[in-house]
């Protein structure tokens, strides 16, 4: 999640962001609490970290196939490790 996405999520009255200034439908400036915005970004950072850590889908499918053939848990171990390394924050 980037700064603009966080602002739009936190401030539903914001309809435009120009030069890092947020505006509502009347064109008035909306004051944004940057601490809240950063907290929202940080809250979703684990998603991007997990996405980068997961192996490509084709490789995951291959892991699943060979796990089924060999009775192993390679795919599940991979997923568990990614989740453990990039935990979802508690609210």
C-alpha positions in Angstrom: 0.0 0.0 0.0 1.4 3.4 -0.9 0.7 6.8 0.7 -2.1 7.8 -1.7 -3.9 4.4 -1.3 -3.6 4.8 2.5 -5.0 8.4 2.4 -8.0 7.3 0.2 -8.7 4.5 2.6 -8.5 6.5 5.7 -10.2 9.7 4.4 -13.2 8.7 2.2 -13.9 12.4 1.6 -10.6 12.8 -0.3 -11.2 12.7 -4.0 -7.9 14.0 -5.3 -4.3 14.3 -4.2 -2.1 16.8 -6.1 1.5 17.6 -5.1 1.0 15.6 -1.9 -2.0 17.8 -0.9 -5.4 16.1 -0.4 -8.6 17.7 -1.6 -12.3 16.9 -1.1 -15.1 17.3 -3.7 -15.5 21.0 -2.9 -11.8 21.5 -3.7 -10.9 22.2 0.0 -7.7 20.9 1.5 -8.2 17.9 3.8 -5.7 17.8 6.7 -4.1 14.4 6.8 -2.6 12.9 9.9 0.7 11.5 8.5 1.1 9.3 11.6 -2.1 7.5 10.8 -1.2 7.3 7.1 2.2 5.7 8.0 0.5 3.3 10.4 -1.9 2.2 7.6 1.0 1.6 5.2 3.0 -0.3 7.9 -0.1 -2.4 8.7 -0.2 -3.7 5.1 3.6 -4.0 4.5 3.6 -7.7 5.3 1.5 -8.4 2.2 4.2 -7.0 -0.1 6.9 -8.8 1.8 5.1 -12.1 1.6 4.4 -11.6 -2.1 8.1 -11.2 -2.8 9.0 -14.2 -0.6 6.6 -16.7 -2.2 8.1 -18.8 -4.9 6.4 -18.4 -8.4 3.1 -20.2 -8.8 4.4 -22.7 -11.3 7.1 -23.7 -8.8 4.5 -24.0 -6.0 2.3 -26.2 -8.2 5.3 -28.4 -8.9 6.0 -28.6 -5.1 2.4 -29.7 -4.5 2.6 -32.4 -7.2 5.8 -33.8 -5.8 4.5 -33.6 -2.3 1.5 -35.7 -3.4 3.7 -38.2 -5.2 6.3 -38.5 -2.4 4.1 -37.9 0.7 6.2 -34.8 1.7 5.2 -31.3 2.9 7.7 -29.2 0.9 5.0 -26.7 -0.3 3.4 -26.4 3.1 6.8 -25.9 4.7 7.5 -23.1 2.2 4.2 -21.3 2.9 4.6 -21.7 6.7 8.1 -20.3 6.5 7.1 -17.3 4.4 4.2 -16.6 6.9 6.5 -17.0 9.9 9.1 -14.7 8.4 6.5 -12.0 7.5 3.8 -12.2 10.2 0.5 -10.5 9.9 0.4 -7.7 12.5 -2.1 -7.9 15.3 -4.5 -5.1 15.5 
